[in-house]
Amino acid sequence: MIGERLVEDMTDAERQRAQRVEAVLPALRAAAAEADRTATFPVSHIGLLREAGLLGLVVPEQFGGLGGTLRDLAAATYAMGTACPSTALAYFFHNTSASRGLLPLEAIGAGLFDEAEIPVVRAFAEKVLTRMADGVWLANFASESVKTSGANITIATTAHKVDGGWILNGEKSFGCATGVADYYLTSAKLEGYSTAEGLATFFVPRDAPGVTVRAPWDGLGMRATANNGIRLTDVFVADSEALGIPGAFTKMLTMSRGSFVGNQLAIAAVYTGCAQRVYDEILTATTTKTFADTGAPIASAPVHQVLFGEMTRDLQTAYLWLRYQLTVETAEVPFKPKQEVFTQWRLGKGAVTEACFRVALGALKAGGTSAASMDGIAGRALRDLAMGLVMTFPAERGMLEVARIVTEAKANELFAPAPETPAPSLPPQLPNTSGDSTPEPKPAGNTSEMESAGMTAETRAMNETRSATGASETAGAGTQDRATSEVAR
């Protein structure tokens, strides 16, 4: 099966789940070109994936799901990436919603919530998981157009408490399955909080009053992801559809092996699947087509030999990074501390996506002018894989953050609420010519509201709850099996 090209040591249970994915690939592949041309998510794929049970792939069996782990998700998104990268990407983001169910349950098991909070947290977590298992498509909306210099994702959407629920206002600039998903799982900041302690999560129905779709996104690649984003104007969400307990977000963070969205390796698997497909296609084309004068395959030409050598090296680079990260994040007994897992992936994401893009670039060169079309395999792959260079963060930002971690033992925030008022700009700093070693002041972005607490959101939450979570992070204690829960990371 295609998924086994990435996850080479599947168990029997994993292979059975992978067969469900294999069965939908022909339909995904058949619709890919037209979906890209029209920049429209194929509506038929919703029913296809639902009927295959794949919307509950990573949901534990006790909640009605298939019981898959991060290994299953990576194999699935990789395989789908060989057929229709846009569908694979949208499917990935649906599955990230499981973290909002799995991690809270683990945090309950680790004793991080008090007796009054547990029923609320448990009800919300189980609702996430049972809805996914029942075939409900969830779009995970976090990213916004508002940016702060000290965070990768800044939350400006607000949640105001009213009788019986909450009023949400804001705009989400990035989120696959806009207008497709049944619910938008939306992050917002609670009033009165300036740190990640005040971040909360809400189920927003697709057709709720006050929910509108932003202008169509005319993307370079991954065009059929329905990635338009939404606007929320006085949207009411009932208490039963919200996890608005202050501090719940950071408590969940402590239960992940890497970052809160540590299952990012499954999104990189999408790009690797796409790269493998274009590699296979161009290899077939250049080995079956021959020179008119010699009869030798086009691929035998020296320039093509160089190109295939480079493409093979780059493809294997992507596989090596992904497989090792998958081992690190799913090992039954963790063998790397959380900070090292996080640090490694900041490097790995960029390494994988840039290697995959180089594969597509090599395929374009090997295919020549005839391959340089918008709707051809090489042309689509080049555009789709270009998106990996910027999605989430570019390789350069990952390397910068790792350098800071290594040299200053300090990482950027993963999530942060937007400040109430913009930080004042500092005047330009003149070069230090005095010969002393007095350090220059840090930029305002590095002393934001998140840093005022003295540490990053994840590190802060970990330190505050270290005594409660130390044993569980080592031994894997919690309400969910550790391997299953790794899909949330």
C-alpha positions as CSV (number, residue, x, y, z in Angstrom):
1,M,0.0,0.0,0.0
2,I,1.1,3.6,-0.7
3,G,1.0,4.5,3.0
4,E,3.7,1.9,3.7
5,R,6.2,3.8,1.7
6,L,6.4,6.2,4.6
7,V,5.4,4.0,7.6
8,E,7.3,0.9,6.6
9,D,6.7,-1.2,9.8
10,M,2.9,-1.1,10.0
11,T,1.1,-3.4,12.4
12,D,-1.8,-5.5,11.2
13,A,-4.2,-3.0,12.8
14,E,-2.5,-0.1,11.1
15,R,-2.5,-2.0,7.8
16,Q,-6.3,-2.5,8.1
17,R,-6.8,1.2,8.6
18,A,-4.5,2.0,5.8
19,Q,-6.6,-0.1,3.5
20,R,-9.5,2.3,4.1
21,V,-7.3,5.1,2.9
22,E,-6.1,3.1,-0.1
23,A,-9.7,2.5,-1.2
24,V,-10.5,6.2,-1.5
25,L,-7.4,7.2,-3.4
26,P,-8.7,6.5,-7.0
27,A,-11.6,8.9,-6.5
28,L,-9.3,11.6,-4.9
29,R,-6.9,11.2,-7.8
30,A,-9.6,11.5,-10.5
31,A,-10.9,14.7,-9.1
32,A,-7.6,16.4,-8.4
33,A,-6.9,18.3,-11.7
34,E,-10.4,19.8,-11.9
35,A,-10.4,20.7,-8.2
36,D,-7.1,22.6,-8.8
37,R,-8.4,24.3,-11.9
38,T,-11.6,25.6,-10.3
39,A,-10.0,26.1,-6.8
40,T,-13.0,24.2,-5.3
41,F,-13.0,21.5,-2.7
42,P,-14.8,18.5,-4.2
43,V,-18.0,18.2,-2.2
44,S,-18.2,14.5,-3.0
45,H,-15.0,13.9,-1.0
46,I,-16.9,14.7,2.3
47,G,-19.3,11.7,1.9
48,L,-16.4,9.5,0.5
49,L,-14.3,10.0,3.6
50,R,-17.2,9.9,6.0
51,E,-18.5,6.6,4.6
52,A,-15.0,5.1,4.8
53,G,-14.9,6.0,8.5
54,L,-11.9,8.1,8.0
55,L,-13.2,11.2,9.8
56,G,-12.7,9.2,13.0
57,L,-9.3,7.8,12.0
58,V,-7.5,9.1,15.1
59,V,-10.4,8.9,17.6
60,P,-10.0,6.1,20.2
61,E,-12.3,3.1,19.8
62,Q,-14.1,3.8,23.1
63,F,-15.5,7.0,21.5
64,G,-16.5,5.2,18.3
65,G,-13.4,5.9,16.2
66,L,-10.9,3.7,14.4
67,G,-8.3,4.0,17.2
68,G,-5.5,5.2,14.9
69,T,-2.4,7.1,16.1
70,L,-0.1,9.7,14.7
71,R,1.5,6.9,12.6
72,D,-1.9,6.2,10.9
73,L,-2.5,9.9,10.3
74,A,0.9,10.4,8.8
75,A,0.5,7.4,6.5
76,A,-3.0,8.6,5.5
77,T,-2.0,12.2,4.7
78,Y,1.0,10.9,2.8
79,A,-1.0,8.6,0.7
80,M,-3.7,11.2,0.0
81,G,-0.9,13.6,-0.9
82,T,0.0,11.4,-3.8
83,A,-3.5,11.6,-5.1
84,C,-4.9,15.1,-4.2
85,P,-2.7,17.3,-2.0
86,S,-5.6,19.7,-1.4
87,T,-7.9,17.1,0.0
88,A,-5.0,15.7,2.1
89,L,-4.3,19.1,3.6
90,A,-8.0,19.7,4.5
91,Y,-8.2,16.2,5.9
92,F,-5.1,16.9,8.0
93,F,-6.7,20.0,9.6
94,H,-9.8,18.1,10.5
95,N,-7.8,15.5,12.3
96,T,-5.9,18.2,14.3
97,S,-9.2,18.8,16.1
98,A,-8.7,15.6,18.0
99,S,-6.1,17.3,20.1
100,R,-8.9,19.3,21.7
101,G,-10.3,16.1,22.9
102,L,-7.3,13.8,23.6
103,L,-5.2,16.3,25.5
104,P,-7.9,17.6,27.9
105,L,-8.6,14.0,28.9
106,E,-5.0,13.4,29.6
107,A,-4.8,16.5,31.6
108,I,-7.7,15.3,33.7
109,G,-5.9,12.0,34.3
110,A,-2.8,13.9,35.4
111,G,-4.8,15.8,38.0
112,L,-4.5,19.3,36.4
113,F,-8.2,20.2,36.8
114,D,-10.1,20.5,40.0
115,E,-13.3,18.7,40.8
116,A,-15.5,21.6,39.6
117,E,-13.7,21.8,36.3
118,I,-13.5,18.1,35.4
119,P,-17.1,17.6,34.3
120,V,-17.0,20.6,31.9
121,V,-13.6,19.7,30.5
122,R,-14.6,16.0,30.1
123,A,-17.9,16.9,28.4
124,F,-16.2,19.2,25.9
125,A,-13.4,16.7,25.1
126,E,-15.7,13.8,24.6
127,K,-17.9,15.9,22.4
128,V,-15.0,16.6,20.1
129,L,-14.1,13.0,19.8
130,T,-17.6,11.5,19.4
131,R,-18.5,14.1,16.8
132,M,-15.5,13.2,14.8
133,A,-16.2,9.5,15.1
134,D,-19.8,10.1,14.0
135,G,-18.6,11.6,10.7
136,V,-18.8,15.3,11.6
137,W,-16.2,17.3,9.8
138,L,-14.4,19.8,12.0
139,A,-12.4,22.7,10.7
140,N,-9.7,23.8,13.1
141,F,-9.5,27.6,13.1
142,A,-6.7,29.3,14.9
143,S,-4.6,31.4,12.6
144,E,-5.4,35.1,12.1
145,S,-4.2,38.0,10.1
146,V,-3.1,39.8,13.3
147,K,0.6,39.1,14.0
148,T,2.8,39.7,17.0
149,S,6.6,39.5,16.8
150,G,6.9,37.0,19.6
151,A,4.4,34.4,18.5
152,N,3.8,32.1,15.6
153,I,0.0,32.3,16.0
154,T,-1.7,35.3,17.6
155,I,-5.3,35.1,18.7
156,A,-7.2,38.4,18.4
157,T,-10.7,36.9,18.2
158,T,-12.6,37.8,21.5
159,A,-15.0,35.9,23.6
160,H,-17.4,37.9,25.8
161,K,-19.4,36.1,28.5
162,V,-23.2,36.5,28.4
163,D,-26.1,34.6,30.0
164,G,-26.0,31.0,28.8
165,G,-22.9,31.3,26.6
166,W,-20.4,33.5,24.8
167,I,-20.4,36.2,22.1
168,L,-17.5,35.8,19.6
169,N,-16.1,38.5,17.4
170,G,-13.1,38.3,15.1
171,E,-11.6,37.0,11.9
172,K,-9.8,33.8,11.0
173,S,-7.6,34.2,8.0
174,F,-6.6,30.6,7.6
175,G,-8.5,27.4,7.9
176,C,-9.2,24.7,5.4
177,A,-12.7,23.5,4.7
178,T,-14.4,26.9,5.0
179,G,-18.0,26.4,4.0
180,V,-17.3,22.6,3.9
181,A,-16.9,21.7,7.6
182,D,-19.9,21.1,9.8
183,Y,-18.3,23.1,12.7
184,Y,-15.5,25.5,13.0
185,L,-13.5,24.7,16.1
186,T,-12.5,28.2,16.9
187,S,-9.9,29.7,19.3
188,A,-10.6,33.0,21.0
189,K,-9.3,35.0,24.0
190,L,-11.3,35.6,27.1
191,E,-11.8,39.1,28.4
192,G,-9.4,40.3,31.1
193,Y,-6.5,38.0,30.1
194,S,-3.3,39.0,28.3
195,T,-1.6,35.6,28.3
196,A,-2.3,32.1,26.9
197,E,-4.2,31.4,30.2
198,G,-7.1,33.2,28.6
199,L,-7.4,31.2,25.4
200,A,-10.5,29.2,24.9
201,T,-12.1,26.9,22.3
202,F,-15.6,27.0,20.8
203,F,-17.7,24.9,18.5
204,V,-19.1,27.4,15.9
205,P,-21.7,25.9,13.5
206,R,-21.0,26.6,9.9
207,D,-24.3,28.3,9.4
208,A,-24.6,30.1,12.7
209,P,-25.9,33.7,12.5
210,G,-23.0,36.1,12.3
211,V,-20.6,33.7,10.5
212,T,-19.6,34.9,7.1
213,V,-16.9,33.6,4.6
214,R,-14.1,35.9,3.6
215,A,-13.3,36.6,0.0
216,P,-12.2,33.6,-2.0
217,W,-8.6,32.7,-1.6
218,D,-6.9,32.6,-5.0
219,G,-3.9,30.6,-3.8
220,L,-0.8,29.7,-5.7
221,G,-1.1,26.0,-4.7
222,M,-3.3,23.7,-2.6
223,R,-6.1,25.6,-4.4
224,A,-8.9,23.2,-3.6
225,T,-8.6,23.4,0.2
226,A,-11.5,25.9,0.7
227,N,-9.0,28.0,2.6
228,N,-11.0,31.3,2.6
229,G,-11.3,31.9,6.3
230,I,-14.3,33.3,8.3
231,R,-15.5,36.4,10.0
232,L,-17.4,36.2,13.3
233,T,-19.7,39.1,14.1
234,D,-21.6,38.8,17.5
235,V,-21.7,35.0,17.1
236,F,-23.4,33.3,20.0
237,V,-22.0,30.0,21.3
238,A,-23.8,28.1,24.1
239,D,-21.8,27.2,27.2
240,S,-22.3,23.5,26.3
241,E,-20.4,24.2,23.1
242,A,-17.4,25.9,24.7
243,L,-14.3,25.2,26.8
244,G,-14.0,28.5,28.4
245,I,-12.2,27.6,31.7
246,P,-9.2,29.9,32.2
247,G,-6.0,28.0,32.1
248,A,-7.4,24.9,30.3
249,F,-5.5,25.7,27.2
250,T,-2.1,25.8,28.9
251,K,-2.9,22.7,31.0
252,M,-3.5,20.8,27.8
253,L,-0.2,22.0,26.4
254,T,1.7,20.3,29.1
255,M,0.4,16.9,27.9
256,S,1.8,17.1,24.4
257,R,5.2,15.6,23.5
258,G,6.0,18.6,21.3
259,S,4.0,21.7,20.6
260,F,0.3,21.8,20.9
261,V,0.0,21.2,17.2
262,G,2.9,18.7,17.2
263,N,1.2,16.5,14.7
264,Q,2.6,18.9,12.2
265,L,4.7,16.0,10.8
266,A,1.5,14.7,9.3
267,I,1.1,18.0,7.3
268,A,4.7,17.6,6.1
269,A,3.7,14.0,5.0
270,V,1.2,15.6,2.6
271,Y,4.0,17.4,0.9
272,T,6.2,14.3,0.9
273,G,3.4,12.3,-0.8
274,C,3.1,15.0,-3.4
275,A,6.8,15.0,-4.0
276,Q,6.8,11.2,-4.4
277,R,4.0,11.4,-6.9
278,V,5.8,13.9,-9.2
279,Y,9.0,12.0,-8.9
280,D,7.3,8.7,-9.9
281,E,5.6,10.4,-12.8
282,I,8.6,12.1,-14.3
283,L,10.7,8.9,-13.8
284,T,8.2,6.9,-15.8
285,A,7.9,9.6,-18.5
286,T,11.7,9.9,-19.0
287,T,12.4,6.2,-18.9
288,T,9.7,5.2,-21.4
289,K,10.3,8.0,-23.9
290,T,13.4,7.6,-26.0
291,F,15.8,9.6,-28.2
292,A,14.9,9.3,-31.9
293,D,18.5,8.7,-33.0
294,T,19.8,6.3,-30.4
295,G,16.7,4.7,-28.9
296,A,18.1,5.3,-25.4
297,P,15.7,6.5,-22.7
298,I,15.6,10.3,-22.1
299,A,16.5,9.6,-18.5
300,S,19.9,8.2,-19.6
301,A,21.1,11.7,-20.6
302,P,23.8,13.1,-18.3
303,V,21.7,16.1,-17.3
304,H,18.8,13.8,-16.4
305,Q,21.1,11.6,-14.4
306,V,22.2,14.6,-12.3
307,L,18.6,15.7,-11.9
308,F,17.4,12.3,-10.7
309,G,20.4,12.0,-8.4
310,E,19.5,15.3,-6.8
311,M,15.7,14.5,-6.6
312,T,16.4,11.1,-5.1
313,R,18.7,12.6,-2.4
314,D,16.0,15.3,-1.6
315,L,13.2,12.8,-1.4
316,Q,15.2,10.6,0.9
317,T,16.0,13.6,3.1
318,A,12.3,14.2,3.5
319,Y,11.7,10.6,4.5
320,L,14.5,10.5,7.0
321,W,13.3,13.6,8.8
322,L,9.7,12.4,8.9
323,R,10.4,8.9,10.0
324,Y,12.7,9.9,12.8
325,Q,10.3,12.5,14.0
326,L,7.5,10.0,13.9
327,T,9.6,7.6,16.0
328,V,10.4,10.4,18.5
329,E,6.7,11.4,18.9
330,T,5.2,7.9,19.0
331,A,7.7,5.8,21.0
332,E,5.8,4.0,23.7
333,V,8.4,5.2,26.2
334,P,9.5,8.8,25.4
335,F,13.3,9.0,24.9
336,K,13.6,12.7,24.3
337,P,12.4,15.6,26.5
338,K,9.6,17.8,25.2
339,Q,11.8,20.7,24.4
340,E,14.2,18.6,22.3
341,V,11.2,17.2,20.3
342,F,9.9,20.7,19.7
343,T,13.4,22.0,18.7
344,Q,14.0,19.1,16.3
345,W,10.7,19.7,14.5
346,R,11.4,23.4,14.1
347,L,14.3,22.3,11.9
348,G,12.6,19.3,10.4
349,K,9.6,21.0,9.0
350,G,11.7,23.4,6.9
351,A,14.1,20.6,5.9
352,V,11.2,18.4,4.6
353,T,9.2,21.1,2.8
354,E,12.3,22.6,1.1
355,A,13.5,19.2,0.0
356,C,10.1,18.3,-1.4
357,F,10.0,21.6,-3.3
358,R,13.4,20.8,-4.8
359,V,12.0,17.5,-6.0
360,A,9.2,19.3,-7.9
361,L,11.7,21.8,-9.3
362,G,13.9,18.9,-10.6
363,A,10.9,17.2,-12.1
364,L,10.0,20.4,-14.0
365,K,13.6,20.6,-15.4
366,A,13.6,16.9,-16.3
367,G,10.2,17.2,-18.1
368,G,11.3,20.2,-20.2
369,T,8.9,22.6,-21.8
370,S,6.2,20.0,-22.3
371,A,6.0,19.5,-18.5
372,A,5.7,23.3,-17.8
373,S,2.0,23.6,-17.9
374,M,-0.4,24.8,-15.2
375,D,-2.5,21.6,-15.2
376,G,0.3,19.0,-15.6
377,I,1.6,16.9,-12.8
378,A,4.9,18.8,-12.5
379,G,3.2,22.2,-12.7
380,R,0.6,21.4,-10.1
381,A,3.3,19.8,-7.8
382,L,5.5,22.8,-8.1
383,R,2.7,25.1,-7.1
384,D,1.4,22.9,-4.3
385,L,4.8,22.3,-2.8
386,A,5.6,26.0,-2.9
387,M,3.0,26.4,-0.3
388,G,5.0,24.2,2.1
389,L,7.8,26.8,2.0
390,V,5.6,29.4,3.8
391,M,2.8,27.4,5.6
392,T,3.0,27.6,9.4
393,F,6.5,29.1,9.2
394,P,9.3,29.2,6.7
395,A,12.5,27.2,7.2
396,E,14.4,30.4,8.1
397,R,12.1,31.1,11.0
398,G,12.5,27.5,12.3
399,M,16.3,27.8,12.1
400,L,16.2,31.2,13.9
401,E,14.0,29.8,16.7
402,V,16.3,26.8,17.1
403,A,19.3,29.1,17.2
404,R,17.6,31.1,20.0
405,I,16.7,27.9,21.9
406,V,20.2,26.6,21.6
407,T,22.0,29.9,22.4
408,E,19.5,31.6,24.7
409,A,17.4,28.6,25.9
410,K,14.4,30.6,24.8
411,A,11.7,29.7,22.2
412,N,9.0,31.8,20.6
413,E,5.5,31.5,21.9
414,L,3.3,29.0,20.0
415,F,0.1,30.9,20.7
416,A,-0.5,34.4,22.1
417,P,-3.4,36.7,22.5
418,A,-3.2,40.0,20.6
419,P,-2.3,43.0,22.8
420,E,-5.1,45.5,23.5
421,T,-3.0,48.3,22.0
422,P,0.1,48.0,19.7
423,A,3.5,48.1,21.4
424,P,5.3,51.4,20.7
425,S,8.0,51.3,18.2
426,L,11.6,51.8,19.4
427,P,13.8,54.4,17.7
428,P,16.5,53.0,15.5
429,Q,19.6,51.8,17.5
430,L,22.9,53.4,16.6
431,P,25.9,51.1,16.3
432,N,27.8,50.7,19.6
433,T,31.1,52.5,19.0
434,S,32.1,53.0,22.7
435,G,33.9,49.7,22.9
436,D,32.0,48.5,26.0
437,S,30.0,45.3,26.1
438,T,26.7,46.7,27.3
439,P,24.0,44.7,25.6
440,E,21.5,46.5,23.4
441,P,17.9,46.7,24.5
442,K,15.7,43.9,23.2
443,P,13.0,44.8,20.6
444,A,9.6,45.5,22.0
445,G,8.2,42.3,20.5
446,N,10.4,40.3,22.8
447,T,9.0,41.9,25.8
448,S,5.4,41.4,24.9
449,E,2.5,40.5,27.2
450,M,3.5,36.8,26.9
451,E,7.1,37.3,27.9
452,S,6.1,39.5,30.8
453,A,5.2,36.3,32.6
454,G,8.9,35.4,32.3
455,M,8.6,32.4,30.0
456,T,6.8,31.0,26.9
457,A,3.2,29.8,27.2
458,E,4.2,26.2,27.0
459,T,7.2,26.4,29.3
460,R,5.2,28.5,31.8
461,A,2.4,25.9,31.8
462,M,4.9,23.1,32.2
463,N,6.7,24.7,35.1
464,E,3.5,25.5,36.9
465,T,2.3,21.9,36.7
466,R,5.6,20.0,36.7
467,S,4.9,18.3,40.0
468,A,1.6,17.0,38.7
469,T,2.8,16.0,35.3
470,G,6.3,14.7,35.9
471,A,5.2,11.1,36.5
472,S,2.6,11.1,33.7
473,E,5.0,12.4,31.0
474,T,7.6,9.7,31.9
475,A,5.3,6.8,32.4
476,G,2.5,7.8,30.0
477,A,-0.2,8.1,32.7
478,G,-3.6,9.5,31.7
479,T,-7.0,8.5,30.5
480,Q,-5.8,7.7,27.0
481,D,-3.3,5.3,25.8
482,R,0.0,7.2,25.1
483,A,0.4,6.0,21.6
484,T,-3.1,6.9,20.6
485,S,-2.8,10.3,22.2
486,E,0.4,11.2,20.2
487,V,-1.9,12.1,17.3
488,A,-2.7,15.2,19.2
489,R,1.0,16.3,19.3
